[in-house]
C-alpha cells in the first residue's frame, strides 16, 4: 500500500468510526435521552430504528444523486452533517429536533460509507484494494469495540452533552483529515442513472442481496439482545455484560483482519465458509448457556466470527456490481440495514415464542438460509461458465 495513501485511509476509517459511533452509540444512552425529554424507552427507541430504516430506504437514491459530484466534497459534506448532528443531540431541548437530526445524517450515511470504500480502493494499487477495504471496515469494528461503550460511559459518568460532543469531535477530526489529505477527485466517468440501475437486472445480484439480508439478520437476531441473553441465561451482572461487550468489540478487530486475509486468498470459499462458521459459533453460545466461564470463551469466538459478516458481505456484492461500485456499495449498506431490522424483529419474536434460551438457534437458522442463497448463486454462476466453455 502506498505510504502516501495510508494517512487518508486511516482518516476515512476514522470517519466510519464516527458514523458507527453516531448510529449505534446512542443505544447506550437511550435511558438518559428518555429522562431528558420525558419520553418512554419505547419512544426513545425510535432514535435507533428510524436511523436504520432511513439508511435502508435512501441509500441507493442518495448515491445516484451524488454520483457525478467531486468525491472530496461528497465526503466532506457527509461527515460534516454527522459532526453537526451530534452537536444538535448534545444541546437539543426538544425530542422532535433530535428525531429529525437522526433522519438527516441517516440520509447521507450510505454516501460516506460507499464513497469511502471506493475512494480507498482508488488510492492504492488494484491488488491492494481488498486490504484498503479491510482497513475501512476496521472503523466499524473499532466503533463497536470502543465507540459504543465509550459513548455509554461518557453519558453515565459525565453527561449526555459529553457523550455527543465526543461523537462530534471524532467526525470533525475526520472532516479535517479528509480536507488535508484527500486531493480533489472529480467523478472520473459519470455512469448514467440507467447504467447504474442496469445492474439490478442481474438475477445473481438479487440472490447476492438476499444472502446479505440473511447474513445480517443472522448476526443481529442475537447480537441485538446481547445484554439480555447474558443477563438472563448466563446470570451475569451489568459489570460482566459491559466487560464482555467491550471484549466482543475488541476481538472483532482481529476477526476483521483474519477475514480480510482469507478474502485475499479466495473470495468464494471465504464467503461460503462464513455462515458455516457462524452456525458453529451460535452452537457454542447455546452450549455455554448458563455456564459463565464457558460463556466468556463463547462470546470471544462469537465476536471473532461476527466481524466477518461486514467485509465478507461487501466483497460478495462487489462481484456483481463492479460496473457501478458506488451504487453497489450503497446496495450493500441498504440491504445490510434491512437485514439488521429483520434480524432484530425475528430475534424479538423468537424470545416471545420460544424463550431467550433458544435465541442462538434463530441466528443459526438464518445463517443456514444465507448459506443456501450463497450456494445457489455459486451453482448458477458455475453452470453459466460451463455453458460458455462448451459453446
N, C-alpha and C positions, 0 to 999 in steps of 0.2 A: 504494500500500500504506500502510495506516495506520501512522504513526510509532510508535504505542504497541505495535503488534504486532511491530515489527522486532526488538527485543531477544529476544522469545520465540522467534521463528522462527530467529534466529541460535543460540539455546541448543538448540533442537530439532535443528538441523543439527550442532551440536557433539556432541549425543548420538548421532546417526547416525555421525558421525566416530569416536566412541569405540567404537561397536559394530563398525564395519568394521575398526577397528584391532585389536580383540579377536579378531574372526573370522579375518581374513586375515593380520594381522601376525605370527602365530605361525609362518607359513611361513618367515620369515627367520631364526628362531632354533631350528628343529627339530633341527639338529645339536647345538646346545648342550643342548637338552632330552634328546636321546638320551644324551649324555655324562653328564648329571646323574643320570639314572635307570638307566643301564646297559642301555638297550634299543636295538634296531636302528632304523635310519632308517625302515624299513617299518612297524615297530610305532609309532614316534613319529608317523608319518603318519596314524594313526587319530585323532589330535587334530584334524586338519583335516577328514577325510572324515566323521567321526561328527557333527561340528557341522552340516555342510550337510545330512546325511541327516535329523537330528532336526528341523531347520528345515523341510525339505520335508514331513515326515510330520505334524508337530504344529501347523503354522501355523494352518490353518482352525479346528481344535478349540480352541486357546487363545483365539482371537478370539471364538468363540461363548461360551465360558465367562466372558469378561470384558466381554461386550457391554453388560451392564446396570450396570457399575461406573462410578464417577466417573472421567472421563478423566485428571484430575490425578493421582489415586492410582495409576491403572494405569501412567502414565508414570514416576512416581517409583519405584514398586515394580520396574518392569522395569529401569530404568537403575541402580537400587541393586544389583540382582543382578549386573550387569556389573562394578560397582565392587568388590564383594566377591569375585567370581570371579577378578579379576586379582590381588587380594591373595593368594588361595589359590595361584595359579600362582607368585607370587613366592617363597612360603615353603614350598611343598609338598615333602615328603620322600619321598612315595610316588607312583608313576606312576598307581596306581588312583584316588587322590584327584584328581589332575589331570584324568584322563579323565572322572571323574564331574562335575567342575566345568566341563567342556566341554559336557556334556549339559544341565546346569541352565540356563545362560544361553541356550543354543540354543532351549530351550522358550519363553522369553519374547522372544527376538529378533523374531519376527514381530509380537508385540503392540506393542512400542515402535515399530517401523517403520510399521506400519499406522495406529496411533493418532496418531503424529506427523504423518503426511501429512494425515489428516482434520482434526486439530486445527488445523494450519496453514491449511487451506482455510477453516475456520470463523472464523478470526481476521481474515480480510480480506474485502473486497467480492467478490461472486461472480465478477466479471470478472477479478479478480487471483488467483484460486485457482491457475491454472497457474503464475504467477510464484512463488507460495509453494511449490508442489511442486518447482519448479526449484531453489529455494534449499535445500530439504531434501535433494535429491539432490546438491547441492554437497558435503554432508557425506560422501557416498560417494566422490565423485571426489577430494576432499582426503584421504580415508582412503587411497586408492590412491597418491596423489601424495606424501603426507608420512608418514602413519601407518605404512604397511608398511615403507618404507626406514628410518624413524627408529627403529622397534622393532628392526630388524636391527642398526642402528648402535649403539644403546644396549647391546644384548646382546653384541655383539662387542667393543666398546671399553670397556665397564664391567662389566656383569654381567646375568644373567637377571633378578635382582631389580630392577635399574634399568629394564629393558625393560618388565616387567609393572607396576611401580609407576607408570610413565608412563601406561599404559592405565587404571589405577585412578584416577589423578588427573584424567584427562580425563573419565571417566564421573562422578566425584564433582563436577566443575565443572558438568556438565550437570544433575546432581541439584539442586545449589544454585540454579542459574538457573531451573529449572522451578518449584522451591519458591517462588522470589521473584516470578517474572513471570507464571506461569500461574494465573489465578483458578480457583476451584472450578468444575468443569464436569461436573455430573451428566449422565448419558445423557439427551439431550433426549426421545427417543422410543425406548423399547426395542423393537427389532424382534424378534419371536418367532424361536425357533430354526428353526421350519418356514418362516417368512418369509424368513430369510436363506438357508437351504438351498434355497429355492424357485428362486433364480436359477440353480441348477445344472441346471434343466430346460430352459434355453435352449440350443438346438443351436449358435447362433452363439457363445456363450460358450466352448464346448468347442473350436471352431475357433480362437478367440482364445487360449485357454490353450495349445493345441498350437503355435500360432505363437510363443508366448513361450518354450516349451521349446526350439524350434528356433533362435530368435534367441540365447538364452543358450548353447546348445550350440555355435552358430557362433562366438560370442565367445570361449568358454573352451576350445574344442577346440585352439586355437592359443595363446591367452594363457597357459594353464596350463604351456606348455613354452617360454615366452618366453626364459628364460636358455639353455636347451639349444639352441634354434634359432639364436640369435645367436652362441653359442659354437661350435657345430659347423658351421653353414652359412656365417656371415659371418666366422668365425675371430676373434671379438672376445674380449678377455681380461675378467677379472672386473671391472676398473675401468670398462671401456666398458659392460659389461652393467648394472652398478649405476647408472651415469650415465643410461643410456637408460631404465632402469626408472623413475627419478625424472622424466625428461623426459616419458615416456609419461603418467605421472600428472598432470603439470602441464598438458599440452595437453588432458587430459581435462576440466580445469576450464573451459577455453574452449569445448570442444565441448559441454559441458553447457549453457552459456548459449546457444550457437548453436541447438541443437536445441530448447531451451525457447522461444526466439523463433519458430522455424519452427512449432512446435506451436500457438503462439498464433495464427498466421496461418491454418493449415489442418492439422487433425489427420490426416485420412485421407491426404492427399498426402505428408505427412512420414513417416507410418508405412510407406507403400508405397515411398517413396524410400530408406528406411534400409537394407533388405537389399541393394538395388541398389548403393548407395554402398559397402556393406561388401564386396561381391564385388569391386568396383574396388580397394578398399584391399588386399585379400588378393592380388589380381593384382599390385599394385605391390610388395608384400612379397616375393612369389615372384620377380618380375623382378629386384629388387635383389639377392636371393640372396647370392652370395659377395662382393659389392662393398660395402666398408664405408661409404664416404661416401654412396652412394645409399641404403644401408640405414638410415642415420641419418634421412634425409628420409622414407623409407617408414615408419619407426617413428612419426615425428611425425604423419604423416597417419593412420596406424592408430590412434593414441591419440585423435586428434581425433574420429574416427568411432566408436570403441569406446564412448565415454561416452554416445552417443545411445541405445544399447540399453536402458539403465536407465530413462530418463524416457519414451522412446517406448513401451516395453512397459507401463509403469504407466498411462500415459494411454490406451493401447489397451484394456486391461482395464476401465478406468473407464467406457468407452462402454456396456458390458454389465452393469455392477454398480452403477449409480447408486442403486438402491433399497436397497443394503446396502454402503455404501462401505468400512467397516472390514473386513467379510468379503471384499469384492472385493480389497482391498489385501493381505489375508492369502493369498488365492489367488495373487496376483502373486508374493509372496515365496516361497511354496511351490513353484510351478511354475518360477520362475526358478532356484531352487536345484536343482530336479530337472534343469533344463537344464544347469547347471554340472556336475553329476555325470555326466550323459550325455555332455556335450562332452569332459570330461577323459578319460573312458573311450574314446570314439571317437578322440580325438587320440592316446592311447597305442597303440590298435590300429593306427592309420594309420602311426605311426612304426615299429612292429614289422613291418608287412607291406610298406609302400611306401618306408620310409625318411623321415627327418626333413626332407629337402629338399622333399618333396611335401606337407608338413603344411598349408600355407595352403589347398590345394585342398579339404581336408576341411572347413575353415571356410566356404569359398566354396560348396560343395555344400549344406551345411546352411543357409546364408543363402538360397540359391535355393529350398530347400524351404519356408523360412519365408515367402518372397515368395509362393509358390504358395498356402499356407494363408491368408495375408492376402488375396490376390486372390479366393479362393473366398468368404471371408466378405463382402467388399465386393460381389461379384456377387450373392450370395444376399440381402443387405440391400437392394440397389438393386432387385432383382426384386420383393421383398416390398413395397417402397414404390410401385412401379409398379402392382402389383395393387390397392393401396389407392386410388391415384389413379383407376384405371379403374373400380373399384367405386363 
